[in-house]
Amino acid sequence: MTSEIASVSPTLFEHFVPLSSLRSESQTSLAQKSALMKAAPGEYLFRIGEPATKAVFLVSGEIALEDESGKIASNVRSGDVASVHRLAHQSPRKVAARCVAASSCLMIDESLLDVMLTWEQTGSFELSEITTGAEVESDDWMIRLLQMPAFQSIPPANLQAMFMRMQQVNRQAGDVVIQQNDEGTFFYVIMDGRCMVTREAPNQRPVRLAELGPGACFGEESLISGNRCNATVTMLTAGRLMRLANDDFQTLLKEPILRRVAFTEARQLVASGRAQWLDVRLPTEAQASPLPGSLNIPLFMLRAKLGSLNSSKIQIVCCDSGRRSSVGAFILAQKGLEAYVLEGGVNAGTSA
């Protein structure tokens, strides 16, 4: 797209389906995360095979939908009956969309729209009710979470309960939010500010592992594994955090997000080329009892090595018991990768 031409007014939603069916609170929230874009004649809005990450609505102009050969399958003009709906929103795209004339389009995050439509149709929530209960200044933190693929797999009722049970905490630069070796008590989401993640070893200086910004989550590793915290999280700047207590995290987030697979089915997925083994044990453990064909990335390195994973494949995450692999699968799900926990761990394969 050429450029963003204006912020989006929720009143624009009244002209499009299914946007017009959303409650006013949802329309306002969604409008804040949408964009009105313009494109020149001949410019493509999207091409065949691309993932439909954006819902595209034609506000003005004319669009030609083309097949693989470049032949025009249909034309959509603003004001036509077809223009009130999303343009060819199947994913991946089955047709290409080319501007015949100068056009403007409303662009909306497809996944976020889908979650909000689900909520509306189940009657599960109202943003105003949730934000009042959480005592926060805006609902932007909720929108950030909803845009994360992992949270889009959670049932609407769980999301509503999660939002209403989360507490806001304010922290200053230098404050320690999580201390290494303490027991895990909360799952955190950063609303504003930045945090630093460090790990200490005996007789060594702390090692800086990562820097986290708005929308990032932390604290889940100890809650999932049941172990003590393996790193310290310190505020780099003043900021606001949302936190969810351990019991609520277990019932509302952990179980809905984590998916498990038996060894026989996992082996079939790998053999078909649709999946790969991801061993999150330490290298010494992997060498002692190897899983043939697996990629070994220790759990503590997983966040830093996400870019090395083939995102087009399912990740079968494994360890000895399933505890570390559960943490690994949760991390991958947060980043939008499809992941399964291998039931029984790698030892299940030796007995299969």
N, C-alpha and C positions, 0 to 999 in steps of 0.2 A: 504494500500500500504506500501511496505517496506521502501522506502526512496526516496527522491528527488535526481536525479542523475545529473541534469544539468539545467541551465537556458534555456529558449526556444528561438531559433532563428526564426524570421518570415519566413525564407526560408523553414522551415519545413512545413509550411502551404500549400505550393504549391502541396503537395502530397495528400491532403485530401479535400473532399467535405463536406460542402460548404466553407471551409476556403479559398480555392484557389480563390474564386470569390470576396473576400474582397479587397478593395483598399489597397495599401501599407501602408497608414497612419493608417488604421484600423487594419491591420495585426500587425504593430509595437506596437500599443497600447494594443491589445489583447494578444500579446506574453508576454508583461511585467506582465500580470496578470495570466499567464498560468504556468504549471509545467510539467516537464518530469519525470515520476516516473518509478521505476522498481519493479517487483514482482516476487516471487519465485514460482516454480511449486507447484500446490495445493492451492495457495492463491487465495482468491476471490476478484475480483475487486468491485463487488456489488452483492447484493442478491435480490431475488424476494420480491416485496412490498416496497422496499426502494424508496424514492423520487429521481428523476433523476436531482440532483442539478449540476452534472458535466457531460459535454460532454466528452466521452472517445474514443480516437482514438488509434488503435493498431499500434505502430511504429515497434516493432520487437517481435518475439515469436509466440505463438499460444494460442488461447482462446477457451474454450468449453462453449457454451451457454446451460444451463440446465433448464429443466422444474421443476414443483413442486415436482415431484417424484425423481428428481435427474438424470433423463434420459437425455442424450445429444441430444439436438434438432439440433444443427449444430456446426461445428468447423470453426473458423476464423483464418487464418494464415496471417502473414504480407506478403504483396505482392499480396494477393488475391484481386479480384475485391471488395469483401465485406469489406475488411480492409480499404478502402479509405473513408468509411462512419462511422458515429458514431455508437458505439456498443449499440444496443438495447436501444435507447434513449427515449422510451415511459416512462411516469411518471404516477403512480409508475411503477417500473421495472416489466416487465412481465416474465422475465427469470433471472437466475443468471449467472454470468460470472466468470469462474474458469480458472486459468492459467494451461495449459497442460505442457508448457515449460517455462523456465525463459523468462520473457517478459518485455518490456518497453512500456509505454502508455503516450500519451499526454492528460493532464487533463485541461479542460477549463470550466469556469463558464457558465452553460447552459443559464441562463437568460441574462447574458451580451452578449453572442454570439447571442441570438435571437434578442436583441435590435439592435445590430450592423447590422445584416442581414436585419432587417426592414428598417433601415436608408439607407443601400446600395440600396435596391430595390425601395425605394421611391425617391432616389437621393436628399435627404434632406440636407446633410451636408458634410463638409470635416473638419477633426479635425484641420488641419493647419489653415484653415480660421477662425475657432472659437477661437482657442488659440491666434491667432494674435489679433483678435478683443477684447479679454478679457485681453490682456497684462499680461499673466501669464507665469511662467517659464516652466510649464509642463502641460500635460493634465490629470495628475493623479487625480486631484480633480473631473474631469468629470467622470472618471472611478468609483470612489468611489460612486458618486451619482447614476450612472447607475446600480450599484450592489445593491442598495436599492430597495426592491420590489415596494415601492410606486411610484418611478420615472419610473419604467418599464411599468406602466400603462398609462403614459402620451404620447400623440401622438408625433411622431418624429418632426413634424414642431414646436410644442410647446417647445420641448427640445432644438432644435436649437436656437430658439428665446431667450429662457431662458439663454443658455450658452453665447450668444453674448451680452446680456444686463446686465449680472452680472458684478460687479465691484470688483476689488481686493482692500482690505484695509489692511495695516500693523498696528499692535498694539503692545505695549510694556507691560511687566508685570505690573499689577496694573491699567491699563487703564480700565475704565468703558465703555463697549460696549452698554449696555442697562441699563437704570436707571428705577427702579420701580416707577410707577405712571406717567411716561412720555408717550406720545402717540407713538404707534408703527409706524415705518416708513420703516423698512427693514426686510427681511428674510435672515438669515445668515447660511453659511456653513463653518465649520472650515477646513481649509486646513492643517495648521501646528499649533502646540501649544495646550494649554489647557485652559479651562475657568471654572470658578466657578459660580454656580447659588445660589443666596441667596434671602431670603424674610424677610422683616421687618414688625413688628407690633408695634403699639404705646406703648412706654415705655418698649420695650423689645429689647434684642440684636438680630441682624440679625441671621436667621436660615439658615444653609447651606443645600441646597436641593439636589444638584448634582454637579458632576464634569464631564465636557464634553471634549472629545478629537477629533482628526482628523476624519472627516467624519460625525460628529454630526451636527445637525441642531438646530437652535433656533430662536425665534422671531415670530414664526407663530401664537402663541396663540392670541396675541393682534390684529394681522392683520385679523384673521378669525372672532374673536368675535366682533371687533370694540371697545373693551374696552381699557383702558390704561394698560400698561405693569404691570403684577402682580409680577414681580421679577426683581432683578438686576443681570446682567451678567458681570463678571469682569475677565480680563485676569490673569491667574495664571502665565503664561510664555509669552514671546514674541511669536508672531505668525502671520499668514496670514489668512485672512477671505475673503470669497466671499459673496457679498450681492446682493439682488434683491429688487428693490423698490416695494412699496406696490401695485401700480396699475398693475405692471407686474406680481406680485405674484398672485393677484386675478384672472387674466385672463389666465395665463399660467399654474399655478399649482393648485390653490385651486379647481376650478370647475372640471377639469379633474380627480382629485384624489377622491373627495368626491362623495359617492354614497348614494342615499336616498331610503327609503322604506316606504310605507304606513303601517298603523297599522295593517290592516287586513292581509296583506301578511307577515308582521313581526310575527304576532301571529301564523300563519301557520308554519313558519320556526321554531319557538321555539317549537311548539307542535310536530313537526316531529323529534325533537332531533338534528337538524342540526345547531341550533342557540341558543344563550342565551341572555337574557336581561342584559345590562350593564348600570346601572343608575349612572351618574356622578354628581348628585346633592350632596349637603351637607347631612350628615346623618339626621339632623333635618328636612330637606325638604323631604327626602325620607320617614321618619316616618310619617310626616303630611299627605302626599298623596302617599301612597306606590303603587308600581307596583308589583303585586304578582309574586313571583318566580324570581325576579331580583337580581342581584349581585350589591351591592352599593359600588363603589369606587369613592370618590370625585375627581374631575378633577385634583386638585392640587397634589393628591397622585398617579395619574394614572401611570406616568413614573416609579415610585418606585415599583408599584405593578404589572407590566406587567407579571412577572413570575408566578403570581397566576392565570392567565387566561388560559382557555382551548384553546390552539392554534388550535385544530382540529375543533372548532366550530366557526360559524359566530357570530360576536359580534354586537348585535343591540344596538347601543349607544343612550341613551336618557337623556333628561333633561326636563325642563318646556317648553322651546321655540324652541329648536334646535340649539341655539347658542353655548352653552357649549359642546353639543354632537358633533357638527361639529369639534370643536377643538379636542375632544377626538378621533373621528374617524380618523382625520388626523394623530394624534400621533400613533395610532395603525397601520395605513397603512404604516407609515415610518418603523415600526418594522416588517412588513411582515404579519400582521394579517388581515384577511378578516373582514371588518367592514362596517356597514351601519348606516346612521343617520336616526333616527325615525322622519318622517315628522310630524310636528305639536306638537311634544313633548309628554309627558306622558298623557297630557290632551286629546289627540286624542283618547286614549283608553277608557276614561271614557264616551265619547259620542258615542263610536262605538257600 
